[in-house]
Amino acid sequence: MTAQTNEILERIDEMLLREGTDKSEIILANIWLRDLASFEEMNRAWDAWMPDGGTPRRATFEDKNLPPMCAVRIDIAASRKSGGRQI
């Protein structure tokens, strides 16, 4: 769980950078876990990645129907630093 979460968070960092923003501008995150029992492990990786005081509104769901090799899925919404437009 930790490795897969960290990989997704690195991809999010890259996507945000391409769009001219960063994780401090995330306003919403939806997280799906294949098994809610892995929440604490995912949450440790998330907390280590987020800037201090930067935790956005977040919801976590269990989804037993995630693709076989997928233990976690993370969707985010963020604002661009210039102009406040959401991505």
C-alpha positions as CSV (number, residue, x, y, z in Angstrom):
1,M,0.0,0.0,0.0
2,T,2.7,2.5,0.9
3,A,4.7,2.0,-2.3
4,Q,1.6,2.3,-4.5
5,T,0.3,5.3,-2.6
6,N,3.7,7.0,-3.0
7,E,3.8,6.2,-6.7
8,I,0.4,7.8,-7.2
9,L,1.4,10.9,-5.1
10,E,4.6,11.3,-7.2
11,R,2.4,11.3,-10.4
12,I,0.1,13.8,-8.8
13,D,3.1,16.1,-8.1
14,E,4.2,15.8,-11.7
15,M,0.7,16.6,-13.0
16,L,0.3,19.6,-10.8
17,L,3.7,20.9,-11.8
18,R,2.8,20.6,-15.5
19,E,-0.4,22.6,-14.7
20,G,1.5,25.4,-12.9
21,T,0.6,24.5,-9.4
22,D,1.5,22.2,-6.5
23,K,0.0,20.1,-3.7
24,S,-0.5,23.2,-1.5
25,E,-3.4,24.1,-3.9
26,I,-5.3,20.8,-3.6
27,I,-8.8,21.6,-2.5
28,L,-10.4,18.1,-2.6
29,A,-9.2,14.5,-2.7
30,N,-11.2,11.3,-3.1
31,I,-9.4,8.1,-2.3
32,W,-10.6,4.6,-3.0
33,L,-9.0,1.6,-1.3
34,R,-9.6,-2.0,-2.2
35,D,-9.7,-2.7,1.5
36,L,-10.4,-0.1,4.2
37,A,-8.1,-2.1,6.5
38,S,-5.2,-0.5,4.7
39,F,-6.4,3.0,5.5
40,E,-3.8,3.7,8.2
41,E,-0.9,2.7,5.9
42,M,-2.2,4.8,3.1
43,N,-2.8,7.7,5.5
44,R,0.8,7.6,6.8
45,A,2.0,8.1,3.2
46,W,-0.5,10.8,2.5
47,D,0.3,12.7,5.7
48,A,4.1,12.5,5.0
49,W,3.4,13.9,1.5
50,M,1.1,16.8,2.4
51,P,2.6,20.1,3.5
52,D,2.0,21.1,7.1
53,G,-1.5,22.5,7.6
54,G,-2.3,21.7,4.0
55,T,-4.7,18.9,4.3
56,P,-7.7,19.5,1.9
57,R,-11.2,18.2,2.2
58,R,-10.9,14.4,1.7
59,A,-13.1,11.4,1.5
60,T,-12.0,7.8,1.5
61,F,-14.1,4.9,0.2
62,E,-13.7,1.1,-0.1
63,D,-14.0,-0.3,-3.6
64,K,-13.6,-4.0,-3.9
65,N,-13.9,-3.6,-7.7
66,L,-10.7,-1.7,-8.3
67,P,-8.5,-3.4,-11.1
68,P,-6.6,-6.4,-9.8
69,M,-3.2,-4.7,-9.4
70,C,-4.7,-1.5,-7.9
71,A,-4.9,-1.2,-4.1
72,V,-5.6,2.5,-4.1
73,R,-6.9,5.2,-6.4
74,I,-6.6,9.0,-5.7
75,D,-8.5,11.7,-7.5
76,I,-7.8,15.4,-6.7
77,A,-9.1,18.8,-7.6
78,A,-6.7,21.8,-7.3
79,S,-6.5,25.5,-8.1
80,R,-3.8,27.0,-10.3
81,K,-1.6,29.5,-8.5
82,S,-2.2,32.0,-11.2
83,G,-5.8,32.9,-11.5
84,G,-7.4,30.3,-9.3
85,R,-8.8,28.2,-12.1
86,Q,-9.5,24.6,-11.1
87,I,-7.7,21.7,-12.8
